[in-house]
Amino acid sequence: MLQSHHAGHTPTTLDGGGGSPDDAPLDEVDARVGVVILGHAHTASQLLAAARAIMPAGLEGVMTVDAGTGETPVLQATLCTTIARADQGRGVVMIVDLFGASPCACGLRERAGHEVVVLSGLNLAMLLKLATIDRARVSPSELARACADSGTRSVRVVGGEEPTERARDDEAEVEKERANELCRDAEREPAQESS
Protein backbone atom coordinates (compact mmCIF):
# COMPACT_ATOMS: atom_id res chain seq x y z
CA MET A 1 0.00 0.00 0.00
CA LEU A 2 1.23 3.47 -0.85
CA GLN A 3 1.18 6.15 1.81
CA SER A 4 1.65 9.88 1.58
CA HIS A 5 2.34 11.90 4.70
CA HIS A 6 2.36 15.61 5.45
CA ALA A 7 3.46 17.40 8.58
CA GLY A 8 0.69 18.05 11.03
CA HIS A 9 -1.65 15.46 9.57
CA THR A 10 -2.38 11.82 10.24
CA PRO A 11 -0.84 9.71 7.46
CA THR A 12 -3.33 8.94 4.71
CA THR A 13 -3.13 5.70 2.80
CA LEU A 14 -3.51 6.33 -0.89
CA ASP A 15 -4.93 3.48 -2.91
CA GLY A 16 -5.91 5.32 -6.04
CA GLY A 17 -9.28 6.42 -4.68
CA GLY A 18 -8.09 8.18 -1.53
CA GLY A 19 -6.59 11.55 -0.96
CA SER A 20 -4.90 13.61 1.65
CA PRO A 21 -6.13 16.64 3.56
CA ASP A 22 -5.76 20.00 1.88
CA ASP A 23 -3.50 22.44 3.61
CA ALA A 24 -4.36 26.08 4.06
CA PRO A 25 -2.54 28.07 1.35
CA LEU A 26 0.40 30.08 2.57
CA ASP A 27 0.64 33.79 1.85
CA GLU A 28 3.08 34.80 -0.87
CA VAL A 29 5.39 36.17 1.84
CA ASP A 30 5.43 32.80 3.61
CA ALA A 31 6.07 30.77 0.45
CA ARG A 32 9.06 28.49 0.77
CA VAL A 33 10.72 25.78 -1.22
CA GLY A 34 8.64 22.63 -0.97
CA VAL A 35 10.19 19.31 -0.01
CA VAL A 36 9.03 15.83 -0.98
CA ILE A 37 10.88 12.82 0.44
CA LEU A 38 10.49 9.68 -1.67
CA GLY A 39 11.72 6.24 -0.69
CA HIS A 40 11.23 2.51 -0.94
CA ALA A 41 9.00 0.73 1.58
CA HIS A 42 8.64 3.12 4.55
CA THR A 43 12.06 4.78 4.19
CA ALA A 44 10.70 8.28 3.62
CA SER A 45 8.25 8.47 6.52
CA GLN A 46 10.52 6.64 8.96
CA LEU A 47 13.57 8.83 8.30
CA LEU A 48 11.44 11.96 8.59
CA ALA A 49 10.06 10.66 11.91
CA ALA A 50 13.61 10.04 13.14
CA ALA A 51 14.68 13.56 12.10
CA ARG A 52 11.67 15.07 13.88
CA ALA A 53 12.54 13.12 17.03
CA ILE A 54 15.98 14.77 17.01
CA MET A 55 14.90 18.22 15.79
CA PRO A 56 11.19 18.81 16.44
CA ALA A 57 11.13 22.20 14.65
CA GLY A 58 12.12 23.11 11.12
CA LEU A 59 10.56 20.25 9.16
CA GLU A 60 7.04 21.64 8.94
CA GLY A 61 5.42 21.16 5.56
CA VAL A 62 7.82 18.42 4.46
CA MET A 63 5.88 15.70 2.63
CA THR A 64 6.76 12.04 2.24
CA VAL A 65 5.79 9.33 -0.20
CA ASP A 66 6.44 5.74 0.81
CA ALA A 67 6.71 4.11 -2.60
CA GLY A 68 6.67 0.44 -1.74
CA THR A 69 8.98 -1.51 -4.00
CA GLY A 70 8.37 -0.18 -7.46
CA GLU A 71 6.57 2.06 -9.88
CA THR A 72 2.81 1.76 -10.17
CA PRO A 73 0.02 3.94 -11.55
CA VAL A 74 -0.90 4.78 -7.95
CA LEU A 75 2.67 5.94 -7.25
CA GLN A 76 2.59 8.10 -10.38
CA ALA A 77 -0.67 9.77 -9.36
CA THR A 78 0.45 10.19 -5.75
CA LEU A 79 3.75 11.81 -6.77
CA CYS A 80 2.04 14.13 -9.22
CA THR A 81 -0.41 15.28 -6.53
CA THR A 82 2.24 15.53 -3.80
CA ILE A 83 4.63 17.57 -5.94
CA ALA A 84 1.80 19.93 -6.89
CA ARG A 85 0.81 20.34 -3.21
CA ALA A 86 4.43 20.92 -2.15
CA ASP A 87 5.06 23.60 -4.79
CA GLN A 88 4.17 26.97 -3.28
CA GLY A 89 5.61 28.81 -6.27
CA ARG A 90 9.25 28.59 -5.20
CA GLY A 91 9.98 25.11 -6.53
CA VAL A 92 10.42 21.73 -4.90
CA VAL A 93 13.33 19.61 -3.74
CA MET A 94 12.58 15.92 -4.14
CA ILE A 95 14.87 13.87 -1.89
CA VAL A 96 15.06 10.24 -3.04
CA ASP A 97 16.66 7.26 -1.38
CA LEU A 98 18.26 5.64 -4.42
CA PHE A 99 19.05 7.42 -7.68
CA GLY A 100 17.98 5.43 -10.72
CA ALA A 101 15.55 3.16 -8.89
CA SER A 102 11.88 2.96 -9.91
CA PRO A 103 10.55 5.53 -7.41
CA CYS A 104 13.22 8.04 -8.45
CA ALA A 105 12.56 7.48 -12.17
CA CYS A 106 8.84 7.93 -11.55
CA GLY A 107 9.53 11.15 -9.63
CA LEU A 108 11.64 12.49 -12.49
CA ARG A 109 8.77 11.90 -14.91
CA GLU A 110 6.09 13.35 -12.62
CA ARG A 111 7.85 16.69 -12.10
CA ALA A 112 6.47 18.24 -15.30
CA GLY A 113 5.25 21.79 -14.83
CA HIS A 114 7.19 22.36 -11.61
CA GLU A 115 10.72 23.48 -10.82
CA VAL A 116 11.95 20.28 -9.18
CA VAL A 117 15.51 19.60 -8.08
CA VAL A 118 16.27 15.96 -7.29
CA LEU A 119 18.64 15.05 -4.46
CA SER A 120 19.52 11.38 -4.09
CA GLY A 121 21.09 9.41 -1.26
CA LEU A 122 18.48 10.21 1.39
CA ASN A 123 19.99 10.04 4.86
CA LEU A 124 19.31 11.40 8.32
CA ALA A 125 22.06 14.03 8.12
CA MET A 126 20.35 15.59 5.08
CA LEU A 127 17.07 15.90 6.93
CA LEU A 128 18.70 17.38 10.01
CA LYS A 129 20.37 20.01 7.81
CA LEU A 130 17.04 20.65 6.09
CA ALA A 131 15.53 21.48 9.50
CA THR A 132 18.06 24.28 10.00
CA ILE A 133 17.51 26.10 6.69
CA ASP A 134 14.97 28.87 6.12
CA ARG A 135 13.31 27.54 2.98
CA ALA A 136 11.79 30.95 2.26
CA ARG A 137 15.26 32.42 1.65
CA VAL A 138 16.93 29.86 -0.63
CA SER A 139 16.38 28.40 -4.08
CA PRO A 140 15.68 24.70 -4.59
CA SER A 141 19.24 24.22 -5.87
CA GLU A 142 20.78 25.96 -2.87
CA LEU A 143 18.66 23.89 -0.50
CA ALA A 144 19.54 20.63 -2.25
CA ARG A 145 23.26 21.42 -2.30
CA ALA A 146 23.35 22.32 1.39
CA CYS A 147 21.58 19.06 2.29
CA ALA A 148 23.82 17.08 -0.08
CA ASP A 149 26.96 18.55 1.47
CA SER A 150 25.79 17.62 4.95
CA GLY A 151 24.74 14.13 3.86
CA THR A 152 28.04 13.52 2.09
CA ARG A 153 30.09 14.68 5.07
CA SER A 154 28.23 12.23 7.31
CA VAL A 155 29.26 9.18 5.25
CA ARG A 156 32.43 7.55 6.59
CA VAL A 157 34.30 4.30 6.28
CA VAL A 158 36.20 3.48 9.46
CA GLY A 159 38.85 0.79 9.23
CA GLY A 160 39.80 -1.35 6.27
CA GLU A 161 41.94 -0.39 3.33
CA GLU A 162 41.73 2.92 1.53
CA PRO A 163 40.56 2.69 -2.10
CA THR A 164 43.06 3.61 -4.76
CA GLU A 165 42.67 6.87 -6.66
CA ARG A 166 41.84 4.87 -9.80
CA ALA A 167 39.03 2.97 -8.03
CA ARG A 168 37.49 6.26 -6.83
CA ASP A 169 37.68 7.72 -10.35
CA ASP A 170 36.09 4.59 -11.85
CA GLU A 171 33.23 4.68 -9.33
CA ALA A 172 32.59 8.36 -10.03
CA GLU A 173 32.53 7.78 -13.79
CA VAL A 174 30.07 4.89 -13.49
CA GLU A 175 27.74 6.95 -11.26
CA LYS A 176 27.95 9.95 -13.63
CA GLU A 177 27.03 7.81 -16.66
CA ARG A 178 24.18 6.18 -14.75
CA ALA A 179 22.78 9.60 -13.79
CA ASN A 180 23.05 10.86 -17.37
CA GLU A 181 21.28 7.77 -18.70
CA LEU A 182 18.42 8.12 -16.23
CA CYS A 183 17.97 11.81 -17.08
CA ARG A 184 17.94 11.00 -20.82
CA ASP A 185 15.31 8.29 -20.20
CA ALA A 186 13.17 10.67 -18.13
CA GLU A 187 13.34 13.33 -20.85
CA ARG A 188 12.41 10.84 -23.60
CA GLU A 189 9.43 9.43 -21.67
CA PRO A 190 7.06 12.46 -22.12
CA ALA A 191 7.96 12.68 -25.82
CA GLN A 192 7.10 9.00 -26.32
CA GLU A 193 3.78 9.32 -24.49
CA SER A 194 2.65 12.27 -26.62
CA SER A 195 3.35 10.44 -29.92
C-alpha positions, 0 to 999 in steps of 0.5 A, a space after each residue: 500500500 502506498 502512503 503519503 504523509 504531510 506534517 501536522 496530519 495523520 498519514 493517509 493511505 492512498 490506494 488510487 481512490 483516496 486523498 490527503 487533507 488540503 493544507 491552508 494556502 500560505 501567503 506569498 510572503 510565507 512561500 518556501 521551497 517545498 520538499 518531498 521525500 520519496 523512498 522505498 517501503 517506509 524509508 521516507 516516513 521513517 527517516 522523517 520521523 527520526 529527524 523530527 525526534 531529534 529536531 522537532 522544529 524546522 521540518 514543517 510542511 515536508 511531505 513524504 511518499 512511501 513508494 513500496 517496492 516499485 513504480 505503479 500507476 498509484 505511485 505516479 498519481 500520488 507523486 504528481 499530486 504531492 509535488 503539486 501540493 508541495 510547490 508553493 511557487 518557489 519550486 520543490 526539492 525531491 529527496 530520493 533514497 536511491 538514484 535510478 531506482 523505480 521511485 526516483 525514475 517515476 519522480 523524475 517523470 512526474 515533475 512536469 510543470 514544476 521546478 523540481 531539483 532531485 537530491 539522491 542518497 536520502 539520509 538522516 544528516 540531510 534531513 537534520 540540515 534541512 531542519 536548520 535552513 529557512 526555505 523561504 530564503 533559498 532556491 531549490 538548488 541551494 537547499 539541495 546542495 546544502 543538504 547534499 553537502 551535509 549528507 556527504 560529510 556524514 558518510 564515513 568508512 572506518 577501518 579497512 583499506 583505503 581505495 586507490 585513486 583509480 578505483 574512486 575515479 572509476 566509481 565516479 565515472 560509473 555513477 555519472 554515466 548512470 545519472 546521465 542515462 536516467 535523465 535521458 530516459 526521463 526526458 524521452 518518456 514524455 515525448 514517447 507518451 505524446 506520440 
